[in-house]
Amino acid sequence: MRQIGLLLAAMLLGLAAGSPVSGHSSEAELDEVQREKARMAAELEGATEEVQAAGQILAEAAALLPDAEQAVAEAEGRLAAAQAVAAEAERKAEDAREALEAAEAELEAAAAAVEEAKNARIAVLTATYRGAELLTVDAILASDDPATAVDRGTYLQFLIEDKNSAVEEVTLQRRVAANAEGAASLAETEAAAAEAAAEAALAEAEDRYGEAETARATVAALVDERTAALAVAEAAEAAAAAEYKELEAASEQLAAALVAADPPDEDDADEAEDAEEVEDAGDEGGEEVSDDSSSEGDGSSGFVQPVDGWKSSDFGWRQHPIYGTSRFHGGTDFAAGQGTTIYAAESGTVVQAGWNGGYGMLTCISHGEGLSTCYAHQSSIWVNDGEEVGRNEAIGAVGSTGASTGAHLHFEVRVNGEQVEPLDYLPSCLCR
């Protein structure tokens, strides 16, 4: 499934850039996908394997879907532009075809006119050759009647003009025919060019249509994967709820074990009660009341970040990313590679070192006065129960044991067994 997601990411990047899919994604794109998956993995801690796998698909789809939808919008925009160009080219081609038909009709009419003029000239020349006109001229000139002679002279003039007119008509019609032939040839060339442009524009539109279809298919694949993942997750909701209850029970058992290993004395109990009263007074009075006796809040306790990694999940109540139910996350998660060294946040005595249900391979260190830290999901533990460790001493390696969806460190800080905000004890920069 991971390979499918990475391939989809590569397709999306290619489409968004308006270029063919190259099969390679940018490091930033892949990094965002991996970070989204790590965040989902941290939030699904304690879920069943089926729900964890579904969560990974959902996270991947969530990271890729915005770019996929953007690619669809851009591809459809290019398709619309290509279709408009193709429609305009087709219109011009149709106009060119009509102009060619008109030019060919004009050429045909001109050719017919030339033929008719040639036939008329041939008739005149034939009559002249046979001497018909000369006989008629002789008859006219032989008349003794002046009026008849005038009429016959006029007829003679008509004969001569008709002969000249026939020659001029042939010449004119040939010129008209030559012009029509040139216009038809030009129209044919323009029609061929318009047809070629229309075919090219249509091919471009078909390419853009294919691009848009590919983009839409990518989005559809992501949506289908997301839908299937949700179905799997929803089917396992009851199992996930039961798993979470088991984690809560394990946390309560761990709290009892830590209190038993370092029981609070009366002074500790009184200080805790005074601190609670001060906090309540501050809430009621609307003014912030500082507690100089506490080192929380500024990292001045001397804790170091327990692993070289980035914070992937916070402490506190949060909504389940799939079911929407509220649940409590009792620590801070740090995403880090399998086998990355884990360090003791502060010196103390190891009070837990071994397997602990959903926590997997777990190490807990008591720092005295009810304060302890725990390091869950380790791949290996390098210390033993009762061993004294120093601040920043290597105690184990990052893993994904227990109720874990990927290599990371689940880090808890507990006061008298109760989970508290780890960031209040860690450096503000969260750096090693």
Summary of the structure (lengths in Angstrom):
residues: 432
radius of gyration: 48.0
end to end distance: 34.3
largest distance: 167.9
contacts: 1388
relative contact order: 0.12
helix: 61%
strand: 15%
